[in-house]
Each structure stands twice: as C-alpha cells, then as structure tokens.
Amino acid sequence: MKATFVNVGYGDCILLQNENGYTALIDGGSDLESEFAGDPYRIRASDYLKEQHISHLDAVFISHIHEDHVCGLEKVLNSVTADVIYAPYPLDVFTGARPLTPLPDAARSVPLYTAALNAFVRILRHAEAQGTPVKTLKAGSRLQLTDQISAQVLTPRNRELQQYTDRLRRIYAPDSTDTEITELLTLLDATSNQTSMLLKITDGRNVLLDAADSCPNIWDEVPVSLLQNVNVLKLPHHGQRDCIDEALMKRMPLEYVITTSASDRRYNSANAEVYEKLTAWLSDRPLRFLFTDEREYPPYFSQPDGFRATTLLMNSDGIQVEFVK
C-alpha cells in the first residue's frame, strides 16, 4: 500500500493506492485561496491528482464537515470520476437541504463551517447527478477495499452523531429563523470534530490509523485491542494539544507519526508539547515524525528542499518514505 499525504497546508488530503491500481482519497483539504497563494509547495488536491494523472477514484472518504477537509473535494469530484463516496452522516438529513448563510456577527469560524456544510450538500447533489452512490459509514463498519487492504471505522460515537444530526434536521426545517440558523451553525461547527471518522486501514503488518479530527477523548468506546497493531498514525486535529493520550499511544507499536498542519502552526497546531510528550512516552522504540508542510522543525524533522507530498510505501519489508517535489 502507498499512502500519500498531500501538502494542502492546514488540512487533510490522503491518497491510498496499491500496485494493482486501486486508488482512494480521504478528504480533500481546503478551497481557500489564502491557503495556497504564494506558497511553492502547497497544492490543491485537484491539482495534485491532475499532476499524477489520476482521473478515477475507487472510493472517496469524507471524514467530517469542516472547510479544511471537505471544500477541496468539490474541485476533485468535478474533475474525476468516483465509484463510491463514504461519509459518517445519515443522508436523509440533507434531503431538501438549502444553502445557508450565518448572520454577519457570527464567530469567525462559523462562515468557514457554513461553506463546508454547503459544499458537502453540493457534493451530494453532484454525486446524485453523476449516479455515484453515497454510503453512510458508522462506528463498527468494515470495508474490504482490495484483497489485501481493509478499512474499519472506529468513531464517531452514536450519541455525538445523533445530537449533530438532530441539529442538522432543525437547521433545514422550513420555519428556522436566521438567528436560530446562526446559533445552530455555531454549535455544529463546535461539535463537528466529534463526528469525525476514525479510520483504521490495514495492509498486512502495516496499519494506518487516520484520525482526521477524531481526538482520543472520544475514543472511549473503541476497543483498545483494535489499536494494538497501529504502526502509522496520522495525528488527530493537526497536532493540537488534544490529539494525544499517553495510555492509548503507548498501546500502539508506532513507527511513524505524521502531522497535517500548515507551517505557520496556527491554532497551536503541530504543537511542540505533543512531540515532546510522544518522544518521552515512546522512548523505548524508534519513532519518526513527519510533517506535510514543514521544512525545519528541530529536533523532530528536517527536509529543507520542500515538497508537495509525503509518501509512505508500506510492504512486508517495512516502510519507506519518499518526498514528492
């Protein structure tokens, strides 16, 4: 299996491929011009796929609704075909959904969340028009992606998902007022990470845990036994302080930890405290830190030439890292 973490700045975009041509995409990064303008290494998901001559995806996974995960997918799905799209939400919630706009005095992050919610609905409409099935995955769902590669969904928890979908149903109700819509958008924005899929992807001895923005504080219903063979971790929540838990991380035979965060480390992402703690907790094993948008992060990482993506080639002999320029 080849897992490529595209440098979309602050955001997630992971390409999964195998030698037989299977190709899947997990999230699509941002669509904000400011995320890419003037940076020679960051690249939009759609542009990266074009450069790699990828015009078809066997599967697309949408981890949850936030701008830095969903909005870049629109351009992707307007330029490639897909066999199936997976998301963690019951799709009937979005029947008859209309574009939403928060009030001007909404918190700064709320318009970004609203853009992602509207983009998600447009993705559903586009999929319907193209005849692309969209399927709901829940905690406990299992998929056999290829003969060798399987995926298992470990979160979200039912109670957070139910609360979230109840709010979505209310926000799309015909009698919702502008004030109520803005209040609900604010709550949805604040709780969307709790609905994020935690995906365990297994290929033989190599196991990638893609945490998206699912943080350990909501992993209490995940059987610990399912984490005991994870050797590659995509850190939750872009490496912010809430992304680690000592007891859980010590259970994983981690070899690689990768952070999908912008090099400006905004919102306290790629937080140095995270790597200090992981280094201390896991001092009994060789551990390599990787970053999608850093060039120098002493003492954890150095790749001064810059790169557009980080590829992990996983096979029975181990894992090799390549930086795509």
Helices and strands as residue ranges (DSSP letters): E 2-6, E 14-17, E 23-26, H 33-36, H 45-51, E 56-57, E 59-61, H 67-79, E 81-82, E 85-87, G 91-94, H 109-130, E 134-136, E 142-144, E 149-155, H 158-171, H 178-191, G 192-195, E 198-203, E 206-210, G 216-218, G 224-227, E 232-234, G 236-239, G 241-243, H 246-251, E 256-259, G 266-268, H 272-281, E 288-291, E 296-297, E 301-302, E 309-315, E 318-324
